[in-house]
Amino acid sequence: MTEGGRWLYVPVMFSTASDRQETDWRPWSETHVAINLFFALLPEAEIVSPNSRPGETVCNAQRFRGKSVWPDRLHLTLLPVGNPHWDLEKVVRHASIAAARVRARPFEIALDITESFSVRDRSPFVLGSGDGLNKFTALQKHLAYELACEGFEGARGSAPHLTLMWADCGVDEYPIAPIRWTVRDFVLVRSYVGQSRHEYAGRWPLNG
């Protein structure tokens, strides 16, 4: 952000390698909890201080209250995944087959604005890109095509953004010093609704 014509950096804590370990999982019928599945990009831990606290930083800068996203859950969603006629195991299996066919090269991503969305009675405070992210969109479209080939219909993604917190009010778009990292892979996330817990069903490198 800027103050008196100077750029101010917004520190963000990202997930570390240890945060991203895959764990055992069970089919939907055995979990008795709601699970969302989606493909996502995970930011690199090395680009910011491991001691930064995104929620505290945002509250101090914007002066609103909210629920910070835990560091190990920070991500950019590529596409949601689901098929109402399949169980979880089949959804993961076919989504993984589609992901394995994606061919793309690593690319740099830069988030250079803060803004808010409106989701029902909450306002997600996010990092976004003022110029758009062409390579992110290309990867998104390629993955959507491969998912359609595996029987997933109508997979549609949103504009690229990284949610920092769920706030009690919104703010206008504002420029910040770009936060950059190189995207080298993407993951399939199992998000346990209401538990603030993410697990990873697979990871695919960008080596095309």
Buried (B, 14 or more C-beta within 10 A) or exposed (E): BEEEEEEEEBEBBBBEEEBBEEEEBEEBEEEEEEBBBBBBBBBBBEEBEEEBBBBEBBBEBBEBEBEBBBBBBBBBBBBBBBBEEBEBBEBBEBBBEBBEBBEBEEBEBEBBBBBBBEEEEBBBBBBBBBEEBEBBBEBBEBBBEBBEEBBBEEBEBEBBBBBBBBBEEBBEEBEBEBBEBEBBEBBBBBBBEEEEBBBBBBEBEBEE
